[in-house]
């Protein structure tokens, strides 16, 4: 499960482009953005008077360039419509179209009555390999860290027992941690380990060492594959406080069961990701068509009543 950092995709597309060209897509409206940054002043860039590229896209691209270079950092406000009209010498309609495109691409958000603000960066998570949080953050150049909230031994609930293939009531180790990227909370991890492993793992500094690395490197437990289940849920009061979001905010819950040798489950996790920090992506291969076209049943249109 690897991550891509949206800012890199954003920067690659827009720094390769210039005012007289387009991004990788031949149709500028089909370009995709994945990150943002912003400041409310010093965004000066003139537009060529004669150009085949639509004016709204030139304004969009100019603003995107200021975002990728850090002139407009994440969370800050864009200049007002009036300022942009004067700055670029275009109509209000053109400015609004440029802003709408940036909003559609999730680069900015329009807050009614307040203005337009650059969105925070999102992590793009590729569901293609089994990796841990620290591996993913290091790969994309972010500093991973953790804050341990609690560790405790408790009897396995029906759900935990089913996932770890243990009798209900068997003692397991529960570990709760907040995972951070560049000191910003990204996820709350609720981990359940068989007591034979968990009692060892909690003796280590879990704010420094990832559980995956400890299992494989110290406790001779190879991790081979995992099952993932993903759903959108509302943040409980506890989860909201841990992640620094409002209660009932939309978050992603990823349930992961990781298997060792002989398909033995050794780690069951509930990963609560901030909905504004993560985007999931994968590529699926088409299975061979199970039916020949001539074998499909004839479908007759419904008769009008």
C-alpha positions in Angstrom: 0.0 0.0 0.0 2.1 2.9 -1.3 1.6 6.6 -1.1 2.0 9.3 -3.6 2.2 12.9 -2.4 -0.3 15.1 -4.3 2.1 18.0 -4.3 4.6 16.2 -6.5 1.9 15.4 -9.1 0.7 19.0 -9.0 4.2 20.4 -9.4 5.2 18.1 -12.2 2.2 19.1 -14.3 2.4 22.8 -13.7 6.1 23.4 -13.7 6.4 21.6 -17.0 3.7 23.8 -18.5 4.1 27.5 -19.5 1.8 30.2 -20.6 2.1 29.3 -24.2 1.7 25.6 -23.7 -0.6 23.1 -22.1 0.0 20.4 -19.5 0.3 16.7 -20.4 -3.3 16.6 -21.5 -3.9 18.2 -24.9 -7.2 19.6 -23.6 -6.4 21.9 -20.7 -9.7 21.2 -19.1 -8.7 17.6 -18.7 -5.6 18.4 -16.6 -5.6 17.0 -13.1 -4.2 18.7 -10.0 -3.3 17.0 -6.7 -1.9 19.7 -4.4 -1.9 23.2 -3.2 -0.2 26.0 -1.3 -1.0 29.8 -1.0 -0.3 33.4 0.1 -2.6 36.5 -0.2 -0.2 38.8 -2.1 2.7 39.1 -4.5 1.1 36.9 -7.2 2.0 39.0 -10.2 2.1 37.4 -13.6 1.0 39.0 -16.9 -0.9 37.1 -19.5 0.0 37.2 -23.2 -2.6 39.2 -25.1 -2.8 36.8 -28.0 -2.8 33.2 -27.2 -4.8 30.2 -28.4 -5.1 28.9 -24.8 -8.3 30.1 -23.1 -7.8 33.1 -20.8 -9.4 31.3 -17.9 -6.9 28.5 -18.2 -4.0 31.0 -18.3 -5.3 32.5 -15.1 -5.8 29.0 -13.6 -2.2 28.1 -14.6 -0.7 31.3 -13.2 -2.4 30.7 -9.8 -1.3 27.1 -9.9 2.3 28.1 -10.4 2.1 30.4 -7.4 0.7 27.5 -5.4 3.4 25.0 -6.4 6.2 27.5 -5.7 4.9 28.3 -2.3 3.8 31.9 -2.9 0.3 30.7 -2.0 0.8 28.3 0.9 -1.9 25.8 2.0 -4.6 27.4 4.1 -4.1 30.9 2.9 -6.5 33.1 1.0 -6.4 33.9 -2.7 -6.7 37.5 -3.8 -10.2 38.7 -4.3 -12.0 38.7 -7.6 -11.4 42.4 -8.0 -7.7 42.1 -7.4 -7.4 39.2 -9.9 -9.3 41.1 -12.5 -6.9 44.1 -12.1 -3.9 41.9 -11.9 -4.5 39.9 -15.0 -6.6 42.3 -17.0 -9.5 39.9 -17.6 -13.2 39.8 -17.0 -15.0 38.6 -13.8 -16.3 35.7 -15.8 -12.8 34.6 -16.7 -11.6 34.8 -13.1 -14.6 32.9 -11.8 -14.1 30.1 -14.4 -10.4 29.8 -13.4 -11.3 29.6 -9.7 -14.1 27.0 -10.4 -11.6 24.8 -12.3 -9.2 24.9 -9.4 -12.0 24.1 -7.0 -13.1 21.2 -9.2 -9.6 19.8 -9.1 -9.7 20.1 -5.3 -6.8 22.7 -5.3 -8.8 25.4 -3.6 -12.1 25.6 -1.7 -14.6 28.4 -1.9 -16.0 29.5 1.5 -19.1 31.4 1.0 -18.9 34.9 2.5 -15.2 34.5 3.3 -13.3 33.9 0.1 -11.2 31.3 -1.7 -8.6 29.3 0.2 -5.8 26.9 -0.9 -6.6 23.3 0.3 -4.3 21.3 2.4 -2.2 18.6 0.7 -3.6 15.1 0.3 -1.8 11.8 0.3 -2.7 9.5 -2.6 -2.6 6.0 -1.3 -2.0 3.3 -3.9 -3.6 0.0 -2.9 -1.0 -2.1 -4.8 1.4 -3.4 -2.1 1.5 -4.2 1.6 3.5 -1.4 3.3 3.5 0.4 6.6 2.9 4.0 7.4 6.6 4.9 8.1 7.7 3.3 4.8 5.1 5.2 2.9 5.9 8.6 4.5 9.7 8.2 4.0 9.2 7.3 0.4 7.4 10.5 -0.3 9.7 12.7 1.7 7.6 13.4 4.8 8.7 12.9 8.4 6.7 10.1 10.1 6.1 10.1 13.8 3.7 8.5 16.3 2.0 9.4 19.6 1.1 6.4 21.7 -2.3 6.9 23.4 -2.6 3.6 25.2 -1.6 0.0 25.4 -3.6 -2.6 27.3 -4.4 -6.3 27.5 -8.1 -7.1 27.1 -10.4 -10.0 26.1 -11.0 -10.3 22.4 -14.4 -9.2 21.2 -16.3 -11.3 18.7 -14.9 -9.1 15.9 -11.3 -9.2 17.1 -11.4 -12.9 17.8 -12.8 -13.6 14.3 -10.1 -11.5 12.6 -7.3 -13.1 14.5 -8.9 -16.6 14.5 -8.9 -16.8 18.3 -11.6 -17.9 20.7 -13.8 -15.1 21.9 -12.5 -13.8 25.2 -8.9 -14.7 24.5 -6.5 -12.0 25.9 -5.0 -9.8 23.1 -2.9 -6.7 23.2 -4.6 -3.4 22.0 -2.4 -0.5 21.0 -3.7 2.9 20.0 -1.5 5.5 18.3 -1.9 8.7 16.3 0.3 8.6 13.2 1.6 12.0 12.0 3.3 13.2 8.8 5.4 16.3 9.3 3.8 16.7 12.7 0.3 16.8 11.3 -2.1 14.0 12.4 -3.1 11.7 9.5 -4.5 8.6 11.1 -5.5 7.0 14.4 -4.4 3.4 14.5 -6.1 0.8 16.7 -4.0 -2.4 16.6 -4.8 -5.8 18.0 -2.0 -8.4 18.4 -2.1 -11.9 19.8 -0.8 -11.6 23.3 2.3 -13.7 22.6 3.5 -11.0 20.2 1.8 -8.0 21.6 3.4 -8.4 25.1 6.8 -8.2 23.5 6.0 -5.4 21.1 4.8 -3.0 23.8 8.1 -3.2 25.5 9.6 -1.3 22.5 9.4 2.4 21.9 6.4 2.5 19.6 6.8 6.3 19.1 10.1 5.4 17.3 9.7 1.9 15.9 6.9 0.8 13.5 5.1 -2.4 14.5 5.6 -3.9 11.1 9.4 -3.4 11.4 9.4 -4.9 14.9 7.4 -8.0 13.9 9.7 -8.7 10.9 13.0 -7.5 12.1 13.0 -8.4 15.8 10.3 -11.0 16.4 10.8 -13.3 13.4 7.3 -12.8 12.1 7.3 -12.3 8.3 4.4 -10.3 6.9 3.2 -11.7 3.6 -0.2 -10.3 2.7 -3.2 -8.5 4.0 -6.9 -8.1 3.6 -8.3 -4.6 3.4 -11.9 -3.4 4.0 -12.6 0.3 3.4 -15.6 2.4 4.3 -16.6 6.0 5.0 -17.7 6.7 8.6 -18.3 9.6 10.9 -15.7 10.5 13.5 -16.6 9.6 17.0 -15.7 12.1 19.8 -12.6 10.1 20.6 -11.4 9.8 17.0 -12.2 13.4 16.3 -10.1 14.6 19.2 -7.2 12.4 18.3 -7.1 13.6 14.7 -7.9 17.2 15.4 -11.2 17.3 13.4 -14.8 18.1 14.3 -16.9 15.3 15.7 -18.9 13.5 13.0 -16.5 14.7 10.3 -16.2 12.2 7.4 -13.2 9.9 7.8 -12.0 6.8 6.1 -11.9 3.6 8.1 -9.5 0.9 6.7 -9.7 -2.4 8.5 -6.6 -4.5 7.8 -5.8 -8.1 8.7 -2.1 -9.0 8.1 -1.0 -12.6 7.6 2.2 -14.4 8.3 3.3 -17.9 7.3 0.6 -20.5 6.7 -2.0 -17.7 6.4 -1.9 -17.1 10.1 -3.3 -13.7 11.0 -0.9 -11.8 13.3 -2.1 -8.2 13.2 -5.7 -6.7 13.0 -5.9 -3.0 12.7 -8.6 -0.3 12.4 -7.0 2.7 10.7 -9.0 5.9 10.9 -7.8 8.3 8.3 -8.7 12.0 8.1 -10.9 12.4 5.0 -9.2 15.6 4.1 -5.7 14.0 4.1 -6.1 10.9 2.0 -7.2 9.8 -1.5 -7.2 6.1 -2.4 -6.3 4.9 -5.9 -5.8 1.5 -7.5 -5.7 -0.1 -11.0 -7.8 -3.2 -11.7 -7.3 -5.8 -14.3 -10.3 -7.0 -16.3 -11.1 -10.7 -15.8 -11.8 -12.8 -18.9 -15.4 -12.3 -20.0 -17.3 -15.1 -18.3 -19.9 -15.3 -21.1 -19.8 -15.3 -24.9 -21.9 -12.5 -26.4 -24.2 -15.0 -28.1 -24.7 -16.8 -24.8 -26.1 -13.8 -23.0 -29.9 -14.0 -22.5 -31.9 -11.9 -24.8 -33.0 -8.6 -23.2 -36.3 -7.2 -24.2 -37.1 -3.5 -23.5 -39.9 -3.0 -21.0 -43.3 -2.2 -22.5 -44.7 1.1 -21.7 -47.7 0.9 -19.4 
